[in-house]
Amino acid sequence: MKKALLAAALMSAGVIAHAQSSVTLYGRLDAGVAYMNGIGAGTGAQGQATHGSSQVQLESGYWGTSLWGMKGVEDIGGGNKVLFHLEGSFSTATGSLGSAGSIWNRWATIGMANDQFGTLLLGRMLFISNGIWDFDPFGQSNWSSASMVRGRNWPQSSNNISYQSPNWYGFDVYGQYAFSNATSWNGNGSTTQGREAGLQLTYTSSLFQIRGLYDEIRNPDNGTLGGAYNTLNGGNLAPGATQANGNGIFAYSRDYMAMFNLFLGAFKIQGGYEAIRSAGMSGQAIGQPTTLDHEWGGVTWQMTPAAALIAAVYHVNANNGGGNATLYTVGGSYNLSKRTLLDIQAATVQNSKSANFGLNANNFGVAAATGNPVPGHSQTGVYAGIQHSF
């Protein structure tokens, strides 16, 4: 009997050793003080928005999203692993969730990985357009590439299936496909998300890295690659309209990117081109674009292991009278420790006569609630903060 119990114990120990698992809890807290001017607010004698408002705010997530989450992995043998990933954003300024009623608004996935065949995940995740992050000098901070496309580059995606390949001689492939979960494949107004998909190819070497990326986000109302601009965003729908597609090309469109990183010792040079295209949009008022062309470039100087300086320029051209804008920005960070850094950034957006792009990735429009400047006016800001990771 004792021998049988000992054998059973040894067998159990073998199973436990074979199916090793681990769970990692992690997070990041980011907060600071931001000053910004040139906010369109109020109306003048002719009913036009006035210029000159400014504000000072305690902000969260300007240098990087405040978030918390957990990751888990179980080794089931044969080179196979089961994975899960849960992650949600929040505001350190107010303590509120990044998305009301959603704890895991960034990641909620389960899947499997194999060293030879890659990783397959199912669930909610950051949409593939976030792949610009690795090639943006400011890493998609609040004042960066996302500002010139009004947040088109940083959405999350539900109902998603993704695949990440292993590295093959410096190349790797990543793809996503997100279902609309509607009776119509592309979306028909019965769900909150239309069909979404994307593919990126990356080549990495010790000297440089290049990436090509394509994606599309479809309008959940009708499955098209475009949408109307609602009244709240300064557009042409009747007052009280409740269409979800109120941000036009900035919400539903095709996106093409070509990007590079160049590694030169203490310097990293980054740049790229992005073309955003809608389809089937008609009857747009002047100033409501249907195509965007976005270019950027910048350099990071790692002065010391702890201190870095960054400078970058972002430019966008919008058709249909949307004008063009250029964002100039400088900043840097200093690591107090492996987990804590101080950061600072100063930036200005210079708009052409008809453009009203702001420092923040605000929705289309000139209403005071958007925080955008009046068309043809500039906007300038300074931010300083602290970030801690755990």
Secondary structure in CASP SS format (residue, H / E / C, confidence):
PFRMAT SS
TARGET T0000
AUTHOR 0000-0000-0000
METHOD secondary structure of the structure
MODEL  1
M C 1.00
K H 1.00
K H 1.00
A H 1.00
L H 1.00
L H 1.00
A H 1.00
A H 1.00
A H 1.00
L H 1.00
M H 1.00
S H 1.00
A H 1.00
G H 1.00
V H 1.00
I H 1.00
A H 1.00
H H 1.00
A C 1.00
Q C 1.00
S E 1.00
S E 1.00
V E 1.00
T E 1.00
L E 1.00
Y E 1.00
G E 1.00
R E 1.00
L E 1.00
D E 1.00
A E 1.00
G E 1.00
V E 1.00
A E 1.00
Y E 1.00
M E 1.00
N E 1.00
G E 1.00
I E 1.00
G E 1.00
A E 1.00
G E 1.00
T E 1.00
G C 1.00
A C 1.00
Q C 1.00
G C 1.00
Q C 1.00
A E 1.00
T E 1.00
H E 1.00
G E 1.00
S E 1.00
S E 1.00
Q E 1.00
V E 1.00
Q E 1.00
L E 1.00
E E 1.00
S E 1.00
G C 1.00
Y C 1.00
W C 1.00
G C 1.00
T C 1.00
S C 1.00
L E 1.00
W E 1.00
G E 1.00
M E 1.00
K E 1.00
G E 1.00
V E 1.00
E E 1.00
D E 1.00
I E 1.00
G E 1.00
G C 1.00
G C 1.00
N E 1.00
K E 1.00
V E 1.00
L E 1.00
F E 1.00
H E 1.00
L E 1.00
E E 1.00
G E 1.00
S E 1.00
F E 1.00
S C 1.00
T C 1.00
A C 1.00
T C 1.00
G C 1.00
S C 1.00
L E 1.00
G C 1.00
S E 1.00
A C 1.00
G C 1.00
S E 1.00
I C 1.00
W C 1.00
N C 1.00
R C 1.00
W E 1.00
A E 1.00
T E 1.00
I E 1.00
G E 1.00
M E 1.00
A E 1.00
N E 1.00
D C 1.00
Q C 1.00
F C 1.00
G E 1.00
T E 1.00
L E 1.00
L E 1.00
L E 1.00
G E 1.00
R E 1.00
M E 1.00
L E 1.00
F C 1.00
I H 1.00
S H 1.00
N H 1.00
G H 1.00
I H 1.00
W H 1.00
D H 1.00
F H 1.00
D C 1.00
P C 1.00
F C 1.00
G C 1.00
Q C 1.00
S C 1.00
N C 1.00
W C 1.00
S C 1.00
S H 1.00
A H 1.00
S H 1.00
M H 1.00
V C 1.00
R C 1.00
G C 1.00
R C 1.00
N C 1.00
W C 1.00
P C 1.00
Q E 1.00
S E 1.00
S E 1.00
N E 1.00
N E 1.00
I E 1.00
S E 1.00
Y E 1.00
Q E 1.00
S C 1.00
P C 1.00
N C 1.00
W E 1.00
Y C 1.00
G C 1.00
F E 1.00
D E 1.00
V E 1.00
Y E 1.00
G E 1.00
Q E 1.00
Y E 1.00
A E 1.00
F C 1.00
S C 1.00
N C 1.00
A C 1.00
T C 1.00
S C 1.00
W C 1.00
N C 1.00
G C 1.00
N C 1.00
G C 1.00
S C 1.00
T C 1.00
T C 1.00
Q C 1.00
G C 1.00
R C 1.00
E E 1.00
A E 1.00
G E 1.00
L E 1.00
Q E 1.00
L E 1.00
T E 1.00
Y E 1.00
T E 1.00
S C 1.00
S C 1.00
L C 1.00
F E 1.00
Q E 1.00
I E 1.00
R E 1.00
G E 1.00
L E 1.00
Y E 1.00
D E 1.00
E E 1.00
I E 1.00
R C 1.00
N C 1.00
P C 1.00
D C 1.00
N C 1.00
G C 1.00
T C 1.00
L E 1.00
G C 1.00
G C 1.00
A C 1.00
Y E 1.00
N C 1.00
T H 1.00
L H 1.00
N H 1.00
G C 1.00
G C 1.00
N C 1.00
L C 1.00
A C 1.00
P C 1.00
G C 1.00
A C 1.00
T C 1.00
Q C 1.00
A C 1.00
N C 1.00
G C 1.00
N E 1.00
G H 1.00
I H 1.00
F H 1.00
A C 1.00
Y C 1.00
S E 1.00
R E 1.00
D E 1.00
Y E 1.00
M E 1.00
A E 1.00
M E 1.00
F E 1.00
N E 1.00
L E 1.00
F E 1.00
L E 1.00
G C 1.00
A C 1.00
F E 1.00
K E 1.00
I E 1.00
Q E 1.00
G E 1.00
G E 1.00
Y E 1.00
E E 1.00
A E 1.00
I E 1.00
R E 1.00
S C 1.00
A E 1.00
G C 1.00
M C 1.00
S C 1.00
G C 1.00
Q C 1.00
A C 1.00
I C 1.00
G C 1.00
Q C 1.00
P C 1.00
T C 1.00
T E 1.00
L E 1.00
D E 1.00
H E 1.00
E E 1.00
W E 1.00
G E 1.00
G E 1.00
V E 1.00
T E 1.00
W E 1.00
Q E 1.00
M C 1.00
T C 1.00
P C 1.00
A C 1.00
A E 1.00
A E 1.00
L E 1.00
I E 1.00
A E 1.00
A E 1.00
V E 1.00
Y E 1.00
H E 1.00
V E 1.00
N E 1.00
A E 1.00
N C 1.00
N C 1.00
G C 1.00
G C 1.00
G E 1.00
N E 1.00
A E 1.00
T E 1.00
L E 1.00
Y E 1.00
T E 1.00
V E 1.00
G E 1.00
G E 1.00
S E 1.00
Y E 1.00
N E 1.00
L C 1.00
S C 1.00
K C 1.00
R C 1.00
T E 1.00
L E 1.00
L E 1.00
D E 1.00
I E 1.00
Q E 1.00
A E 1.00
A E 1.00
T E 1.00
V E 1.00
Q E 1.00
N E 1.00
S C 1.00
K C 1.00
S C 1.00
A C 1.00
N C 1.00
F C 1.00
G C 1.00
L C 1.00
N C 1.00
A C 1.00
N C 1.00
N C 1.00
F C 1.00
G C 1.00
V C 1.00
A C 1.00
A H 1.00
A H 1.00
T H 1.00
G C 1.00
N C 1.00
P C 1.00
V C 1.00
P C 1.00
G C 1.00
H C 1.00
S C 1.00
Q E 1.00
T E 1.00
G E 1.00
V E 1.00
Y E 1.00
A E 1.00
G E 1.00
I E 1.00
Q E 1.00
H E 1.00
S E 1.00
F C 1.00
END
